[in-house]
Amino acid sequence: MTDPASPREHRVLAPADLARIMGLYHEFAPRLTKMLRNQHPDADAEQAVADAFLQLCMKWYTIEGDPAGLLTMIARRRLHDQRRHDERTRALQHSDRVMRTCPIASQKDAEIRIASLQAMQAIPPAIAKTLFRHYYEELTVEEIAHERGCRESTVHEELSRGRKCLAELLEGRRRSPRPPADEDRSS
């Protein structure tokens, strides 16, 4: 496999070398694909194996020893890289969806976003948590009610009070969402 030509040179594979790679492909590719599928069931093992053999063809004259270990390493790296890429893509899509749907995060002005986060800290924790779970974690009212063991109307009321409180805080009118229990309401 070692060739005196420079490793930077791209050489056309000799027919004998191409036949050897094809034999290796027919012998080793099914086992490698099965092994990768067992380790990563949701990944595209066939594509990773095909990419590994493509890399093998490009590096054929610089490889020393048995190419099976190199093929396994390249295919595993491809799957790992693909998984990281997919995770980043999902995170960006989620972030984008939150930015488009969340009434707090959809503000374009950075000062308003910072003020919104500060206002979230100024409202009662239960209401802030309900707002966060609904708008940031995208849970439905039904899911939040089930999780907390309360009625859906309670969650709707908290969301309404929370939105109102945030609006008031952002406008500079700092009122609590409801008066304290010990305050006399008749005065």
Secondary structure, 3 states (H helix, E strand, C coil): CCCCCCCCCCCCCCHHHHHHHHHHHHHHHHHHHHHHHHHCCCCCHHHHHHHHHHHHHHHHHHCCCCHHHHHHHHHHHHHHHHHHHHHHHHHHHHHHHHHHHCCCCCCCCHHHHHHHHHHHHHCCHHHHHHHHHHHHCCCCHHHHHHHHCCCHHHHHHHHHHHHHHHHHHHHCCCCCCCCCCCCCCCC
